[in-house]
Amino acid sequence: MNRRGVMLVAGGFVGALGAGQVVAAGPAAAAVGDRRSVHDVLAYGAKGDGTTDDTAAFQSALAAARAVPEGATLLIPPGSYPLTKGLVLGPRMTVSAYGARVVRTKDCGALVKNFDSVTPFAAYEGAGDIALLGGTWDMRGSEYRQQSDAIGFAHADGILVQDCTVIDTPSAHAVELNAVRRARIVNCLFDGLHVTGQGTDTATNREAVQITGAISAVSLPAPAYDNTPCQDILITGCTLRAAADGSRPFGALVGDHGGAKGVVHRDIRVIGNHIERSAAYGIRTTDWQQAVIAGNTIESVGVTAIQVSSPAGNALNDITITGNVIRNTGTDASTGGGIVVSSTGDRHNGITITDNTIRTVKGEAGIHVAQSDGVTICGNTVAGTARPGGNAQGIHVRYAPHAVISANTVTDAQGDGIGVDTDAPGTLIAHNTVLNPTGHGIAAGTNDISLRDNQITGANRAGATATYGIRFGGNAANASCQGNVVRKGDGPVPAEAAIAALPGCVGTWITGNDLRGWGGGAAAILDKATGTLSSANAV
């Protein structure tokens, strides 16, 4: 997807919230554009001087705004407002806080939410059609350490959080969406997390935006716990970074670290965001279906840039990952990668990974897909994978029947350029370019696999034994290898052969490949298999 396409998609999704809230996005329009009553906290006695406790004034203005049945605007003009109590918003409310800084001065929970932790709401029947616009929301988590989201919404239909900055969140999330439908998180900055270190409380399981379901009070104290999922969520134009004040980075821009069997979130779009640093993940597509992850820039994450998974074992279907730029992912201890699709339960289906750029990855692979049916991996660039003491493949697919791996470029993989093995029958590997892997150019170890028109140069950059341009192993049957170009490259020790069919393989068809430069047929093709058919290869 090109940039224009990404922006058109993003614009269309923002528009789906409804014209009223989009019009209310600007500072002036937020206050008066909808002609509803406006309740200015200064008119209720707030000072905004950064030292006076403005809690009473805010609560009075909030009560007046909530009393308007058709909805009202709570206006927070520029200034600094210390609060000892957060805002519980009612239905159809707008909070306009452009230029304001709202500062939490005690362990009082979230600064903004739409629930009281007591009144139950089923499905999406809680307070909705809410807009939170602008402002810096300072949770001061380094001093007030009781775990709390900064902003939380539950059982709601229609949420807009736009142009907000959230800093120093204590051991939780900047924004929590719990059983929410039609939410837009737009142009927000999430900056800094304070982790208490108690129990399992780590930065890795603290997403800046959590998309989760009404599963239990452990997730959020907002009954009823009726397993309502999230639906129709857009995250766009946001930035995730670690503050310069010594606080830690969040564990991810968006996602979840738990879940329940049968609870899946649908129609999730994460488009055009920038992630400067995270402790573990960039985007964590946990229990998402019908999702689009497009046009994001993800740098310096600890484990995996984009992860598709379900801790509860749900099947995740129809996920498109396209046009993302991923750099400097993982650490020496990382087992993740650039884009990782995995499952501990039901198999995924309809995963599409296209046109992503992945550079300098430490972990399992640049792109790793497992337990998925009908995956498509096309047009990606993977440059520079590494895993100390291990095999960091450029692209690795397993337990994924009928995968299509096409038109990718893999350069300088510390391992195999492309590897497909273990119950991935019917896979097509075509029109890929593999340059200078330390291992095999393409390693194929599954039945009925087809290699067509790939170009491989410089396999075995590490100079190891039993390494090949194309390797058929794993007792594969009926593999097909046609029209590929395999060259030695400039390394000091070339691959042992251009193409090898190893013991246990049956019925490998090797025909019409360009293997020139290997010094004769014996060096070009190593056949230790049974029933190999070899013809018309240029050697």
Buried (B, 14 or more C-beta within 10 A) or exposed (E): BEEEEBBEBBEEBBEEBBEBBBEBBBBEBBBEBBEBEBBBBBBBEBBBEEEBBBBBBBBBBBEBBBEBEEBBBBBBBEBBBBBBBBBBBBBBBBBBBBBBBBBBBBBBBBBBBBBEEEEBBEEBBBBBBBBBBBBBBBBBBBEBBEBBBBBBBBBBBBBBBBBBBBBBBBBBBBBBBBBBBBBBBBBBBBBBBBBEEEEEBBBBBBBBBBBBBBBEEEBBBBBBBBBBBBBBBBBBBBBBBBBEEEBBBBBBBBBBBBBBBEBBBBBBBBBBBBBBBBBBBBBBBBBBBBBBBBBBBBBBBBBBBBBBBBBBBBBBBBBBBBBBBBBBBBEEEBBBBBBBBBBEBBBBBBBBBBBBBBBBBBBBBBBBBBBBBBBBBBBBBBBBBBBEEEBBBBBBBBBBBBBBBBBBBBBBBBBBBBBBBEBBBBBBBBBBBBBBBBBBBBBBBBBBBBBBBBBBBBBBBEEEEEBBBBBBBBBBBBBBBBBBBBBBBEBEEBBBBBBBBBEBBBBBBBEBBBBBBBEEEEBBBBBEBEEBEBEEBEB
